[in-house]
Amino acid sequence: MRLLVSVRRAEEVAAALEGGADIIDAKEPAHGALGPVDAPTLVAIASKVPEGVPLSVALGDAESELVARAAVAALDLAPRSAATYVKLGFATVEQEATIAAVVAAAVGAARQLPAQPAVVAVAYADRGGWPGAAAVLRAAARAGASGFLVDTADKDGRTLLDWITPAELTQLAMEGRARGLLVALAGSLGPAEIHGIRAVPANIVGVRGAACEGGRGGSVSEPRVRALRELLALKAERALAKIQGGAPMRCGITVCK
């Protein structure tokens, strides 16, 4: 699996990349699970991400086609040699048909942009569990999205695995990949949770808090990113020893979510 690290400012990009992040995600954690950064911050972050490294952009939640089109159309991003992704959630939408329509509107708007970003539909495991996530997956595939992310909306100390089991995640990942979607997992994932989902056939794991000194609102730490990268690279014992060793760490296995 590839490692996505969320950054809230341009100064965090270097630490994420030096630690081994495969994808840089622009997100403002103070504004929620998919909190968008402001336009100048996004431009600054994008300027620090090498052309060959994929860039992901959180756009928040969209409850209508109009909101989705506006969020995507407002992006000011130049074309890149690597992929650009935009992530949209549906915190207040329950009907599968409505989600599909909103995703289709975002996909249509993305095709009009020079950067041609790929749309990733986000399901919140703490807002509907397995049935809700499966509905978003089906809607995403039907509407022409490129990816599907399972995340959590509320960052309250609970993790993705408090809401959905590895077996259910495996089923979602298999269905998503069978439908041609890129499948990603996030949701307050720390080393212990990542260790527990390594067998899930997802493409990407996304982190923020576990990669930071001081939690989600802190700063990305190169050693923390490197330890997570090693964990995903099947070097679990070495990575866990690094994170557990020495003085207690605020973003350890269970403390920082």
C-alpha positions in Angstrom: 0.0 0.0 0.0 1.1 3.6 -0.7 1.3 6.1 2.2 -0.6 9.3 1.9 0.3 12.0 4.4 -1.9 15.1 5.0 -0.2 18.4 5.3 -1.8 21.7 6.4 1.0 24.0 5.2 3.8 24.0 2.6 6.5 23.8 5.4 5.3 20.2 6.2 5.8 18.8 2.7 9.6 18.2 3.0 9.2 16.2 6.2 6.5 14.1 4.7 8.5 13.4 1.5 11.8 12.7 3.4 9.9 10.3 5.6 8.8 8.3 2.5 5.3 9.6 1.8 4.0 8.4 -1.6 1.2 11.0 -1.9 0.9 14.5 -0.4 -2.6 15.5 0.7 -3.6 19.1 1.3 -6.0 19.3 4.3 -6.8 21.7 7.2 -7.5 19.3 10.1 -9.1 22.2 12.2 -11.9 22.2 9.7 -12.9 18.6 9.9 -12.0 15.2 8.3 -12.0 16.7 4.8 -11.3 20.4 5.8 -10.0 22.2 2.7 -7.0 24.6 3.0 -7.4 28.1 1.6 -6.4 28.9 -2.0 -3.0 30.5 -1.2 -2.1 27.6 1.0 -3.0 25.1 -1.6 -0.9 26.9 -4.2 2.0 27.0 -1.8 1.7 23.3 -0.9 1.5 22.3 -4.6 4.6 24.3 -5.4 6.6 22.1 -2.9 5.3 18.8 -4.3 7.6 17.4 -7.1 5.9 16.8 -10.4 6.3 13.1 -10.1 4.6 12.9 -6.7 0.8 12.6 -6.6 -1.1 15.5 -5.0 -4.4 15.0 -3.2 -6.8 17.9 -2.2 -9.5 17.7 0.4 -12.6 19.7 -0.7 -14.9 19.0 2.3 -18.5 17.7 2.1 -21.0 18.3 -0.7 -24.7 18.0 -0.2 -25.7 18.9 -3.7 -24.5 18.9 -7.3 -24.2 22.7 -7.2 -21.9 22.6 -4.2 -19.7 19.8 -5.7 -19.3 21.7 -9.0 -18.4 24.9 -7.2 -15.8 23.2 -5.0 -14.1 21.6 -7.9 -14.3 24.6 -10.2 -12.7 26.8 -7.7 -9.4 24.9 -7.7 -6.4 26.7 -9.1 -4.0 23.9 -9.9 -1.6 23.5 -12.9 -1.4 20.2 -14.8 1.1 17.8 -13.2 2.9 14.7 -14.6 1.7 12.7 -11.5 -1.9 12.3 -10.6 -4.0 14.9 -8.8 -6.9 13.8 -6.7 -9.8 15.7 -5.1 -11.7 14.2 -2.2 -15.4 14.8 -1.5 -17.5 13.6 1.4 -21.3 13.3 1.9 -21.8 13.9 5.6 -25.5 15.0 5.2 -26.5 12.8 2.2 -28.0 9.4 2.7 -29.6 8.4 -0.6 -27.3 6.5 -2.9 -28.8 8.1 -6.0 -28.1 11.6 -4.7 -24.5 10.7 -3.9 -24.1 9.3 -7.4 -25.5 12.6 -8.8 -23.2 14.7 -6.7 -20.1 12.6 -7.7 -21.1 12.8 -11.3 -21.3 16.6 -11.0 -17.8 16.7 -9.5 -16.4 14.4 -12.2 -17.9 16.7 -14.9 -16.4 19.8 -13.3 -13.0 18.1 -12.9 -12.9 17.3 -16.6 -13.1 21.1 -17.4 -10.0 21.9 -15.3 -6.4 22.0 -16.8 -5.2 19.8 -14.0 -7.8 17.1 -14.8 -8.0 15.9 -11.2 -9.4 12.5 -10.4 -12.4 12.5 -8.1 -12.4 10.3 -4.9 -15.7 9.7 -3.1 -15.4 9.5 0.7 -17.5 7.3 2.9 -17.6 7.9 6.7 -17.6 4.6 8.6 -18.9 6.4 11.7 -21.9 7.6 9.7 -23.5 4.4 8.5 -20.9 1.7 8.9 -20.8 -1.1 6.4 -24.1 -0.4 4.6 -23.3 3.3 4.2 -19.8 2.7 2.9 -21.0 0.1 0.4 -23.6 2.5 -0.9 -21.0 5.3 -1.5 -18.8 2.8 -3.3 -21.5 1.8 -5.6 -22.5 5.4 -6.2 -18.8 6.3 -6.9 -18.4 3.6 -9.4 -21.7 4.4 -11.2 -20.9 8.1 -11.4 -17.4 7.7 -12.9 -15.2 8.5 -9.8 -11.6 7.3 -9.9 -11.3 6.4 -6.2 -13.1 5.5 -3.0 -11.9 6.4 0.5 -13.2 5.0 3.8 -12.6 7.5 6.6 -14.2 8.7 9.8 -16.0 12.0 10.1 -15.4 12.6 13.9 -11.9 12.7 15.2 -12.8 11.8 18.8 -10.2 9.2 19.7 -11.9 6.4 18.0 -10.4 4.9 14.8 -11.7 3.4 11.6 -11.5 -0.1 13.2 -13.9 1.0 15.9 -16.6 1.3 13.2 -15.8 -1.3 10.6 -14.0 -4.6 10.7 -10.9 -5.6 8.6 -13.1 -8.3 7.0 -15.6 -5.7 5.9 -12.8 -3.4 4.7 -11.4 -6.3 2.7 -14.8 -6.9 1.1 -15.1 -3.2 0.2 -11.6 -3.1 -1.2 -12.1 -6.1 -3.3 -15.4 -4.7 -4.7 -13.9 -1.3 -5.3 -10.9 -2.7 -7.2 -13.2 -5.0 -9.2 -15.1 -1.9 -10.2 -11.9 -0.1 -11.3 -11.6 2.2 -8.3 -8.5 3.2 -6.4 -9.3 2.2 -2.8 -8.0 4.2 0.2 -8.3 3.8 4.0 -8.0 6.5 6.7 -9.6 7.4 9.9 -7.3 8.2 12.9 -5.1 5.3 11.9 -2.0 4.8 14.1 0.7 2.1 13.9 -1.4 -0.5 15.6 -4.4 0.0 13.3 -2.1 0.1 10.2 -0.6 -3.2 11.4 -4.1 -4.6 11.7 -5.2 -3.6 8.1 -2.1 -4.5 6.2 -3.8 -7.6 4.8 -6.7 -5.5 3.4 -6.2 -5.2 -0.4 -6.4 -1.4 -0.4 -4.2 0.8 -2.6 -3.5 3.7 -0.1 -3.4 4.3 3.6 -3.9 8.0 4.7 -2.6 9.5 7.9 -2.3 12.8 9.7 -2.2 12.5 13.5 0.1 9.5 13.5 2.6 11.4 11.3 2.7 14.5 13.5 4.4 15.7 16.7 1.5 17.0 18.8 -1.4 15.2 17.1 -3.5 16.3 14.2 -2.9 20.0 14.9 0.8 19.6 15.3 3.5 19.3 12.7 4.5 16.5 10.3 7.6 14.6 11.6 9.9 12.9 9.2 10.8 10.1 11.7 7.2 9.3 12.3 6.4 9.2 8.6 9.4 7.0 8.1 8.3 4.6 10.8 4.8 4.3 9.2 6.4 3.8 5.8 8.4 0.9 7.2 5.4 -0.5 8.8 3.6 -0.6 5.5 6.7 -2.1 3.9 6.3 -5.1 6.2 9.0 -4.0 8.7 6.5 -4.1 11.5 8.7 -5.1 14.4 11.3 -2.5 13.6 8.8 0.3 13.1 6.8 -0.5 16.2 10.1 -0.7 18.3 11.0 2.8 17.0 7.7 4.3 17.9 7.5 2.6 21.3 11.1 3.0 22.3 12.5 5.8 24.4 10.4 8.6 26.0 6.6 8.4 25.6 5.4 9.9 22.3 2.2 11.9 22.1 1.5 10.3 18.7 2.2 6.8 19.7 0.1 3.7 19.1 -2.9 4.6 21.1 -2.4 8.1 22.4 -2.7 10.2 19.2 -5.7 9.7 17.0 
